[in-house]
Amino acid sequence: MSPTQASTAELLQRLSILELNPMQRDAHRAIGTGKDVVLVAPTGSGKTLAFLLPLAARLDAKAEGVQALVLVPARELALQIEEVWKRLGTGLGATCCYGGHDVRIEARNLARPPALLVGTPGRVLDHLESGRLVVARVRTLVLDEFDKSLELGFHEPMAAILRALPALEQRILTSATDLAELPKFAGVRSPVRLAFVGGAASEERLRVVQVRAPEADKLDTLFKLICKLGDSSTLVFLNHRESVERASAALDARGIVNAAFHGGLDQDVRERTLAKFRNGSARVLVTTDLASRGLDIPMVQAIVHYHLPSTLEAYVHRNGRTARMTASGAAYVIVGP
């Protein structure tokens, strides 16, 4: 049975949210129709809640087995979605599966199937092919950050999973960038398309500042810039893991509390690092493009491009971590002599 309006308000209250933003309201209505939905909105705009709330209405507490499957490109996003679901307190179980996690633990969790399964394509397919996961009753599929999954080469595992869903009724695709043409394997039929991409208004809220470094080694310039930004929640982007570690250590040595984040770190270290940045115990996150999208990092006030990325798209995604919705922000580009 669908929850009443009061119950939806109660779910929001558990997240300390007063009301949905326009994108979430439109997505809630569209997904509620049961039609396929393609939602294009910036990372961090609230897409997770946009599809979890209607899922809470759609799932049947009396049914057995996995009813909804959410595929994501990264383990951090899987954990983030699972956490939001648990905070909603629907009473319906959820678990996540991802590379690097103990398969035996996941197998035990799947032995008593949750209503909602969140996972990365490769690991979900592994459980499916081994027989540990039964998807015969999955009615709803969410391909979250679908553009990122395509970019990372998850075409084949996603296609294989889709072929194995006999009861699938609804597909929900979310993306941070507009997809001109959807891959055939997605099987999307006459979707409701919702686009909440940036445009002139968001560009006006983002201030881009060029910071010139007098020397080829820009660490001193970075230090001075961080000092100038004060208590601002800041993401510093570099292109390589080794550069992240070097810059983080240099800031540490000068008394700047910061945290390093990149794909070479163990999963538990990455989770603790994100927690420190989110709770404000580290106001500066020094990172690769791993943090440019797909992660819930609220209230970022400044972006620093220590290195410029190799593509315009990556530059846009980095800047998209700030100046979200109605907020303003600044992006600083450090250039050498």
Buried (B, 14 or more C-beta within 10 A) or exposed (E): EEBEEEBBEEBBEEBEBEEBBEBBEBBBEBBBEEBBBBBBBBBBBBBBBBBBBBBBBBBEEEEEBBBBBBBBBBBBBBBBBBBBBEEBEBEBBBBBBBBEBEBEEBBEBBEEBBBBBBBBBBBBBBBBEEEBBBBEBBBBBBBBBBBBBBEBEBBEBBBBBBEBBEEBEBBBBBBBBEBEEBEEBBBBEEBBBBEBBBEEEBEEBBEEEEBEBEEEEBBEBBBEBBEEBEEBBBBBBBBEBEBBBBBBBBBBEBEBEBBBBBEBBEBEEBBEBBEBBBEEEBBBBBBBBBBBBBBBBEEBBBBBBBBBBEEEBBBBBBBBBBBBBEBEBBBBBBEEE
